Amino acid sequence: MMKLFTDKKDCCGCGACKDICHINAIQMIQDTEGFFYPCIDNHICVNCGECAEVCPIKSPDIRSCDRRYFGAQAKKESFRYSGSSGGIFPVIADYILSGQGVVYGAGYDSSMKVVHREVHDAVRLEQIKKTKYVQSDMTGIYRNIERRLKENRPVLFCGTPCQAHALRLFLKRPYEQLIIMDLVCYGVPSPGIWRDYVTYLEHKHNGKMTEFFFRDKRDRDNGHTCSYIIDGVEYAGSLYQNVYCRMYFTNHILRPTCHNCKFCTAERDSDITIGDFWGIERIKPDIDDGMGTSLVILHTDRGKAIWDSVKQNINWFECRHEDILQPRLSGPTEASENRQKFMQLYKEMSFEDLIEMKKAE
Ligand SMILES: Cc1cc2nc3c(=O)[nH]c(=O)nc-3n(C[C@H](O)[C@H](O)[C@H](O)COP(=O)(O)OP(=O)(O)OC[C@H]3O[C@@H](n4cnc5c(N)ncnc54)[C@H](O)[C@@H]3O)c2cc1C
């Protein structure tokens, strides 16, 4: 009988096991904390073991290689404004689209659920720019990417490091047309809690939410503002005062596996890693204008070749490994000591009461 994990901390919810199963014996089922886990139907399963082979948590550690490190800002102001950090994802995505390629990233669907999707043009690219602090649904994405690569289309995928590593395992062989980009990642919050938060705000403002920006740069404060739109009315405030973001940053609503994440290191097997350049105000205060600076790590020859193709569109400086270090490159986020208690309250209380209680803290 196939079993993918015994402890929830050993499943990152990337969904690659579901996508690889060609007899559809795996469903992703939501638990009481709002996270999705694979569930195998043992009446259908033929024990082929493919699901275990694509699991990024089970795969061996990543080898070291000759990496390069950069600080970077897109030259185009609109790319920088539309990105959460220095706008490097928009620059590289734009390059791939201009070569008839396809780009995959996380956007909202019509009910504000965070889902990975495929885009073919600059208009739809807007939907998958910017950070969403919610675990994204990857259903069907691994299969789609494989299909596009077999059509010989250039493909850029951007996601969390566990999703990126799962994609590498899913594809089994290298493709010259593929660029895998991953993020420095604090950890992913519960999609169930996000859904409840959206519903709470929609009731409060009596309307339908159509946008939520976690890293709004209107105040040129490196995206420390967040904003949302309900029935065309915009609401904005400090990222750190927002109750959902506070639950995230105080480590109450992250997926259990994030607290053991083995990808919290600069050693990845993606082609490119991007994140916020923490400490830019110390290293290069003259370029810190509040509009965001990215850190970029190039891991592979493919990553270095793409960088050479786009670097004329970027203001950049090369730096040392120690210059880019930040907490999520040296170890996972620690769970709040009250996480379990919080999740118990989430199960027992109405969401409105829970939010009012968190606001009062
Ligand atoms: C959950 C999460 C936690 C993060 N934690 C850190 C951190 O601790 N330190 C740090 O330096 N950087 C972190 N980042 C990365 C950072 O916020 C920026 O996303 C990154 O620097 C890219 O910025 P950009 O300006 O180049 O482009 P952007 O346009 O901001 O690119 C964002 C990219 O991330 C993808 N994306 C957005 N949300 C998700 C999601 N939920 N799941 C998967 N992919 C997503 C988008 O599709 C796009 O490809 C985190 C991002 C996420 C999504």
The ligand as an SDF file (V2000), in Angstrom:
LIG
                    3D

 53 58  0  0  0  0  0  0  0  0999 V2000
    5.2140   33.3060    0.1120 C   0  0  0  0  0  0  0  0  0  0  0  0
    6.4330   34.1550   -0.2220 C   0  0  0  0  0  0  0  0  0  0  0  0
    7.3950   34.3960    0.7370 C   0  0  0  0  0  0  0  0  0  0  0  0
    8.5390   35.1610    0.4260 C   0  0  0  0  0  0  0  0  0  0  0  0
    9.4900   35.3470    1.3900 N   0  0  0  0  0  0  0  0  0  0  0  0
   10.6180   36.0410    1.0830 C   0  0  0  0  0  0  0  0  0  0  0  0
   11.6580   36.2300    2.0640 C   0  0  0  0  0  0  0  0  0  0  0  0
   11.5530   35.7850    3.2200 O   0  0  0  0  0  0  0  0  0  0  0  0
   12.7790   36.9020    1.6850 N   0  0  0  0  0  0  0  0  0  0  0  0
   12.9340   37.4120    0.4220 C   0  0  0  0  0  0  0  0  0  0  0  0
   13.9790   37.9960    0.1380 O   0  0  0  0  0  0  0  0  0  0  0  0
   11.9700   37.2570   -0.5210 N   0  0  0  0  0  0  0  0  0  0  0  0
   10.8260   36.5860   -0.2230 C   0  0  0  0  0  0  0  0  0  0  0  0
    9.8530   36.4190   -1.1770 N   0  0  0  0  0  0  0  0  0  0  0  0
   10.1230   36.8960   -2.5610 C   0  0  0  0  0  0  0  0  0  0  0  0
    9.8270   38.3660   -2.7940 C   0  0  0  0  0  0  0  0  0  0  0  0
    8.6550   38.7670   -2.0940 O   0  0  0  0  0  0  0  0  0  0  0  0
    9.5770   38.6530   -4.3010 C   0  0  0  0  0  0  0  0  0  0  0  0
    8.5320   37.8280   -4.7660 O   0  0  0  0  0  0  0  0  0  0  0  0
   10.7600   38.3580   -5.1620 C   0  0  0  0  0  0  0  0  0  0  0  0
   11.8610   39.0930   -4.7010 O   0  0  0  0  0  0  0  0  0  0  0  0
   10.4960   38.6930   -6.6330 C   0  0  0  0  0  0  0  0  0  0  0  0
   10.2500   40.0490   -6.8060 O   0  0  0  0  0  0  0  0  0  0  0  0
   10.3210   40.7630   -8.2300 P   0  0  0  0  0  0  0  0  0  0  0  0
   10.1850   42.2290   -7.9930 O   0  0  0  0  0  0  0  0  0  0  0  0
   11.4880   40.2850   -9.0190 O   0  0  0  0  0  0  0  0  0  0  0  0
    9.0690   40.2380   -9.0500 O   0  0  0  0  0  0  0  0  0  0  0  0
    7.5530   39.9610   -8.6840 P   0  0  0  0  0  0  0  0  0  0  0  0
    6.6860   40.3940   -9.7960 O   0  0  0  0  0  0  0  0  0  0  0  0
    7.2000   40.4270   -7.3450 O   0  0  0  0  0  0  0  0  0  0  0  0
    7.6070   38.3680   -8.7520 O   0  0  0  0  0  0  0  0  0  0  0  0
    6.9300   37.5500   -7.8870 C   0  0  0  0  0  0  0  0  0  0  0  0
    7.0250   36.1520   -8.4610 C   0  0  0  0  0  0  0  0  0  0  0  0
    6.6330   35.2440   -7.4500 O   0  0  0  0  0  0  0  0  0  0  0  0
    5.5280   34.4680   -7.8900 C   0  0  0  0  0  0  0  0  0  0  0  0
    4.6580   34.2840   -6.7460 N   0  0  0  0  0  0  0  0  0  0  0  0
    3.9090   35.2260   -6.1150 C   0  0  0  0  0  0  0  0  0  0  0  0
    3.2430   34.6690   -5.1060 N   0  0  0  0  0  0  0  0  0  0  0  0
    3.5480   33.3480   -5.0940 C   0  0  0  0  0  0  0  0  0  0  0  0
    3.1480   32.2650   -4.2940 C   0  0  0  0  0  0  0  0  0  0  0  0
    2.2890   32.4130   -3.2960 N   0  0  0  0  0  0  0  0  0  0  0  0
    3.6680   31.0530   -4.5600 N   0  0  0  0  0  0  0  0  0  0  0  0
    4.5390   30.8680   -5.5870 C   0  0  0  0  0  0  0  0  0  0  0  0
    4.9570   31.8800   -6.3950 N   0  0  0  0  0  0  0  0  0  0  0  0
    4.4670   33.1060   -6.1470 C   0  0  0  0  0  0  0  0  0  0  0  0
    4.8550   35.3330   -8.9480 C   0  0  0  0  0  0  0  0  0  0  0  0
    4.1110   34.5610   -9.8350 O   0  0  0  0  0  0  0  0  0  0  0  0
    6.0700   35.9600   -9.6230 C   0  0  0  0  0  0  0  0  0  0  0  0
    6.5900   35.0260  -10.5040 O   0  0  0  0  0  0  0  0  0  0  0  0
    8.6950   35.6890   -0.8880 C   0  0  0  0  0  0  0  0  0  0  0  0
    7.6930   35.4680   -1.8420 C   0  0  0  0  0  0  0  0  0  0  0  0
    6.5770   34.7010   -1.5290 C   0  0  0  0  0  0  0  0  0  0  0  0
    5.5210   34.4510   -2.5960 C   0  0  0  0  0  0  0  0  0  0  0  0
  1  2  1  0
  2  3  1  0
  2 52  2  0
  3  4  2  0
  4  5  1  0
  4 50  1  0
  5  6  2  0
  6  7  1  0
  6 13  1  0
  7  8  2  0
  7  9  1  0
  9 10  1  0
 10 11  2  0
 10 12  1  0
 12 13  2  0
 13 14  1  0
 14 15  1  0
 14 50  1  0
 15 16  1  0
 16 17  1  0
 16 18  1  0
 18 19  1  0
 18 20  1  0
 20 21  1  0
 20 22  1  0
 22 23  1  0
 23 24  1  0
 24 25  2  0
 24 26  1  0
 24 27  1  0
 27 28  1  0
 28 29  2  0
 28 30  1  0
 28 31  1  0
 31 32  1  0
 32 33  1  0
 33 34  1  0
 33 48  1  0
 34 35  1  0
 35 36  1  0
 35 46  1  0
 36 37  1  0
 36 45  1  0
 37 38  2  0
 38 39  1  0
 39 40  1  0
 39 45  2  0
 40 41  1  0
 40 42  2  0
 42 43  1  0
 43 44  2  0
 44 45  1  0
 46 47  1  0
 46 48  1  0
 48 49  1  0
 50 51  2  0
 51 52  1  0
 52 53  1  0
M  END
$$$$
